[in-house]
Amino acid sequence: MASHDTYQTPLPSRYASPEMSRLFSDRNRHSTWRKLWLRLAESQRELGIETITPEALEQMKSHLEVTDEDYEVARVEEKRRRHHVHAFGAVAPAAAGLMHYGATSCFVTDNTELILMRDALDLLTKKLAKVISNLSAFALKWKGEPTLGYTHLQEAQLVTVGKRAAHWAQDLMLDLHSIEQVRRDLRFRGAQGTTGTQASFLEIFQGDSAKCDKLNELLCAKFGFPACYDLSSQTYTRKVDVIVANAVTGIGTSAQKIAGDIRLLAGWKEIEEPFEASQIGSSAMAYKRNPASAPYSNPWLICAQAVDLTSKQATLATTHANQRFERTLDDSAVRRTNIPEMMLLADAICRGLDNVTSGLVVYPQLIAARVQSTLPFMIAESVLMKLCAKGVSRQEAHEQVRVLSHEAASVVKNEGKPNDLISRIKGSDFFQPIWDDLDGMLKAELYIGRSVELVDAYCGPGGPVEKALAPYMACIESSSTAELDV
């Protein structure tokens, strides 16, 4: 059936990058199967199985890339025999008799899954590094810009625009470290036989256990893995999928927090993602600037994709928990969809975050106006301290400040007028000892604490961000904002 007549997931067609989509394509997956069959045969010949001839190996090498014609052969063969190996044998007849020698289907499917996950993690670390670099640069640029801090979504002590962005970067830094660790720890399944005892390979090598171990050493070397897992059953333990999912889905929680913050800030008109001059924000409301710097890459879409991504962790954890003994087949269908979707969703989210964070627009005048509307309440403690320093009773001062603050708040809430607390303080003789100090106390930069210093220490030269991104600088410098399918 034509692609327009069947359901197609939007992940590869609209959201994920071409390289991640190609990685999990059928052609790449099946071509990887062929590479595994070839390297298995090569290794077996290196260990003395001379019935695998040079001609057989050469034929296999010549047909590693699955062609459209191969897929037609595979369709017929799989319908009859339910195994893709026969399609490979059709184009490499000299190898057909000993191809897949001693192996099970999991030799190709599980090892391929580990190869694809490893390569996907490599793609994700580079994309994460780019987003962290964007946020770090943004944080340094705006490290001294005071802005309202919020706890429980209520105004709290001031922070800076840059310090908030540094927090976003730190969450992604934790994700980067987790993925790097998982990537370093990832192992191969190798050639383990039907239930992980290597019985078939022990027979092939006439009881020589050392050759069984050497076979896996050769396979690991050929595919770039440091070693095999110490033990396997019919499959590598599905706990590995859970560990990978824990790291990858962490991107989703970080992204939802970052994009959610940006959505609120855009609603308050403090910070927006890029918006082109001719762009339409709403088809009905011409004045609107809905977040849509690219229709398939914006904060609200990132939040939606993050919800989907984080669900994969629970699915793969449940799949591992439900495996019985050496394997139950209910892992197959779940992993066939959830592992690729997990990686494509994470890729799409990184792509979206790159697009959004590379061009954030800040409105400092509006931010400052919102700070000044609330700052009089925030300096109340400083007012108390200064009065006490001049010999005024703290309890009496507290009551005076409390009464005037509530009056000012009532004017703001019930009459929609500006905050007039400072005017009320200046009009009360009780506060006369500090009248001359009041105007100087309304400088927002006095209340941002060590924000500038903290951002410099984290994002600046020699800081944790610079050290973490050092291995990725070449790809960061050569990359640009992802070009999306608009």
N, C-alpha and C positions, 0 to 999 in steps of 0.2 A: 504494500500500500504506500501511496505517496506520503511524504512526511506531513503534509497539510491535512491529511485525513486521519491521523492518529495523534494521540496526546504526546507532546514534546515538553520535557521539563525546561523551564526558562533559565535554569542555572547555566548551562553552556551557551545558550543562544543569546542571553541578554546580560547576565550578571558576572559570571566568572571570566577570568582571563583566558586568552587562547592557549597559553602554555599549560595551564592547569586542566583545561578541557581536553587537550590532546593527550595529556598524561593518562587520564582515565578513560580514554576512548577504547572501543573494542579493538581497533587495529593495533594500538600500542600494547594492550593487554595480551592479545593473541600472539603478537610478534615476540613479546617477552616469554611466553610459553615456549616458543620455538628456540629462543636463545637458551632457555633452561635445558631443553632436550639436547641441544647441541653440546653445551658445556658438560652435561652429565656424561654424554657419550665420549667426549674428548678426555674427560678425567678417567673414565673407566679404561680407555685405551692406554692412557699414561700409566695406569696401574696394572697393565698386563693383559687386558681383555683384547686380544688381537683379532677376534672375529669382527670387531668394529673396524672397518677398513678405512684407509685414507680417502678412498672414493666416496664412501658413505658420509664421512665428515665434510668433504668438499661439497657434496650435493646439499647437505643441510645448510652449510654456510651460504650457499647461493640462493637460498629461499627463506631467509629469516624474516623478511618483510612480507606480511600477509597482503596479497593482492585481492582485487575484486573477484577475479576468477577463482582464487582459492576459497573465497567465501561461498561461492556457489557449490564447489566440491564439498566444503565443510557442511553446508546445509543438507546435502544429500546424505553424506556419511553420518552426520550426527543424528539424523532422523532414523537411520537404520541401526547404528551402533552406539549412539549416545557418547561418542568420544572424538575430540578434535584431532587426536594424534594421527588418525587415518588420513585426514586431509594433508597433513605434513608428509606422511609416507607416500602419498600420491605424487608429490613433486620431488621427493628424495627416495626413490625406490631402493637404492642400494643400502639405505639405512633403515628401511621399513621394518625389517625383521628383528632388529636389536634396538630400535628407538624406544625410549621409555623403559629400558632394561632394569628390572627390579623395582621400579617406581610405582607409585599410586597417583591418582589424580591430584591429591594434595601436594605432591611434589611440585607440580606447576602452579596450582591455584594459590597455595599458601605462600610459597616463595615469591610468586609474582606480587601478591598483596603486600608483602614486606618491602619489596623493591619499590612499589608504587607509593607506599606510605612514606618511605625514606625520602624519595625524590620530592614528594609533596611537602614534606617538612622543610626541605631545603628551599623550596620556592617560598614557603610562608615566612621563614626567618628573614629572607631578603626583603619581602614586602613589609613585614613588621618593622624592620630596621628603618625603612624609608619613612613610615608614618612617625616613628619615634623621632627621627631627625627633623621632620616638619614641626612637630610639637615643641621640640627642644629649641629650635630657632625662634619660634613664636614666643615661647616662654621668656627667652632672653631679651627679645625686643620689647616686651610689655611687662618686664619684671617689676617696674616701679609704678605702674598705673593702678592707683587705688580703686577698689571696687567693693561692693557690698558682699560680705560673707554671709552664708546662710547655714543655720542649723535648724532642722525640722521645718525647712522651707520658710523660716522667719529670719529677718535681718539679725545678724550677729556681728562680731568684731570684723573690721575691714581686713581683706586680703588684697592681693593684686591680681590683675588679669593674668600675668605671667606665672605667678605661683600656682594658680588653679590649673593652668595648662601643664605645668610641671607635674602636678598630681596625675593628670591624664597620662602623661608620658611614663610615669613610674608604674602605673598599672600595666601598660603594654610592655615595659621592661621586664616585669615579673613574668608575663606571658612568654616573652622571648627567652628568658632563662629557662623556663619550664620546657619549652619546645627544644631548645638546644640540648638540655639534659636527656630528654627522651630520645632525641636523635642519636646522641652519643651511646646510649645504652641499647639501642635497637640491634637485634641479632638476626641471624638467618635460621630458617628451619633446616635447610639442607636435605640430604637423602637419608630418611629415617625409616622407610618401610611402612607397612600397613598400620601398625599400632605403635610405632616408635621404637621397636626393638632392633631394627636393622637386620631382621632375620633373612630377608631376601638378599641383601647385599653380603651378608656373612656367607651365604651359600654361593653367590657369584664368585667371591674371593676365597672359596674353599676353606672357610673357617679362620681366615686371617683377620683378626680384629683390628690389627694395626692399619690394614688397608681400608677398612671401614672408616676409621678416624681420618686417614689421609684423604679419602674421597671428599669428606666434608671440608677439610682444610683447603683442598683445591677449589671446591665450589665457592667457598667464602672468598678466596683470593680473586677468583674470576668475576665475582659480582660485587666486590668492594665492601664486604662485611668483615668485622673483626673476628667473628666466631659464630658458631651456631648456639642456640639455646642448649643448655646442658641436657635437658630432657624434653621430649615431645611425645605426644600420643599420635593419633592419626593426623592431628593438626598441631601447630604451635599453640600454646595455651592462649585462649581468648582473653586472658588477663592482659595480654599485651595490647589488645584493642582498647581495653578500658584505660590503660595507662596513657596511650596515645590520645584517646578522646579527652581525658582529664586535661591534658595540656592544650589541645586544639580548641576545645569548646570554651576554655578560659578566655580566648579572644572574644567570644560572644558576650560574656558578662562585661568585660572592659569596654567593648564597643558600645554596648547599650547604655552604659553609664556616661561615656563621653558624648555620644550622639544625643542622649537625653538632655544632658546639660546644655548642649548647643541649641537644642530646640527651645528650651526655656529662655535662654539668653536672646535668641532671635525673636521670641514672642515679646520680650521686654525691649527689643530694638537696641540692644547693647552690642551684640556680635552677630554677624550673619556669614553664611557661606557665600562664595562668589555668585554674582548675579549679573548676567550679560545685559547690555543696554537694551537689546531688542527682545529680551526673553519675556514670555508671558507667564505670570505666576498663577493666574486663575482665569479660566475661560469665561467665568461669569462676573467676577469682581476684578475689574481692570487695574485697580490700585494695588492689588495684593502682590506681595513678593514671597509667594510660597517657596519653601526650600526646594530648589530644583536646578542646581547648577549643572546637573546632568540628570535626565529623567530616571536613570537607573543607578544613581549614586548620590544619595543625599541622607541627611540624618534620620528622617523617618523611615526610609527604606533600610538603613543600617540597623535600626532598632527592630524592624520586622524580621530581617534575616537573622539577627542575633537570637531571637526567640526560637527560631527553627534550629539553629546551630546548637544551642545549649541542650535541646531535647535529645540530641544524639548520644550524649553521655549516658543518660539513664537507659536508653535502648540497648546500647552495647554492654553496659554493666549487667543488665538483666539477661542478656544473651549469654554472657560468661557464666552467670550464676546457674543458668538452666542446662549447662552441659553436663551430661552424665557419663561417668566412666571415661572411656577413651575418646568418645565423641558422640553427640547426637546431632542429626542433620539439620535441626531447626536453626542452626547458626547460619546456614548457607544463604537463604533468601534475605535475612536481615542484614547481613554484612554486605551482600551484593549491592544493596541500595544505600545503606547508611554510611559506609566508609567513603565511597566517592562523594556523596552529597555533603558529608561533613567537611571534606577537604575543599570542595567547590564553594560551599557557603563561607568557610573561613577566608578563602581567596577573595571572594566577592566583597566581603566585609573589609578586608585590608585594602582592596582596590577603592572602595567607597571612602574609607577613612583617608586614604592618600589624597583623593580628589578634594575632599572637604577641608582637610587641615592644611593643604598647600596654598590656600587662598582665602583664609578667614579674614573678614572685614570687621574692624573694630571702630566703634563710634565713641571716642573718648569724651566728647562734650556731653553726650547723653548719659554716659556712665557717671561722669562727675556731677551732673545735675541730680541724678538719683542718689548719689552718695550724700550730697549736701542736704537733700530733703530729709535724710535720716540721721545725719551726723550729730545734730543737736542732742538727740536722745543718747547717742553713744558716748558723748563727752560728759555725761552726768557724773560718772565716777570721778573723772578728773576734777570736775567742779567741787565735789565733796572733799577731795584730797587738798585742794588749794584753800578751801575755807577752813579746814581743820588746821592747816599749817599756819593760818592767821589767828588761831585761837578760838574759832567758832565751834560750838558743840556739834559733834557728828550726828547725833540723833536728831537735833533740831534742824540741822542742814538737810538731812535725809528727808525729813517730812516736808520741808519747803520745796525741795526738788521734786519730790513725788507729786505734790499737789499741782505744781506748775506743769509738770510733764503730762499729767492726765488731762489738764485743761487744753494744752497744745494738741494732744492726740485727738481730743474730741473735735477740735476745729478742723483738723485734717480729715478725720473720718466722716463727720456729720455735715460739714460745710464745704468740703472739697477745697479748702484754702491751704496755702503753704504752711509749713511747720514754723510757728512763731515762738518757740520756746526761748530762744536767745533774747528776743524782744521783751518777753515777759520777765526774764531774769534781769535785764537791764532796767526794767521799770520797777523792780522791787528793791527797796532800800536795804533789805536783809543781805543782798548779794553785793552791796556797794564795795566791799573790800577787794573783789576780784573783777570789777567792771573793766578795768584796763587790760585784763588778761584775756577777755573773752574772744576778741577777734583773732588773736594769734592762736587760740585753741581750735579754730575751725579749719585748720589746714589738714586735709585728709592724710597727707603723707606722714603725719606724726603718729598715726594709729595703725600702720601696717607692720609693725614689729620688725622682724628680721627677714621679711619676705624677699627683699632684693638679695641679701646675703645667701639665703637658702637656695634661691634659684641659681645664682652664680656657682655655688658649691656643687649643685647636682647636675646642671646642664652646661656649665662653663668648661673652660680648658682644664684638663686633668681630672674632671669629675666622672662619676659613674657612667653617665650617658656616653661621653666621648670614648671611654674605655670599652664599653659594651659594643659600640658601633664600629670600632676600628676595623674588625674583619670584613665589614660590609661597605666600607667607604667607596670602593671602586664602583659597585653597582648603584649606590646612592647617588654618586656624582654623575653617573651616566644615564640615570633614569629620569623620567619626567612624569608628570601626572598622567595616570592611565587614560588612554583614549577610549572612551566608551562608545557603545553602539547606540547613538542617539536616534 
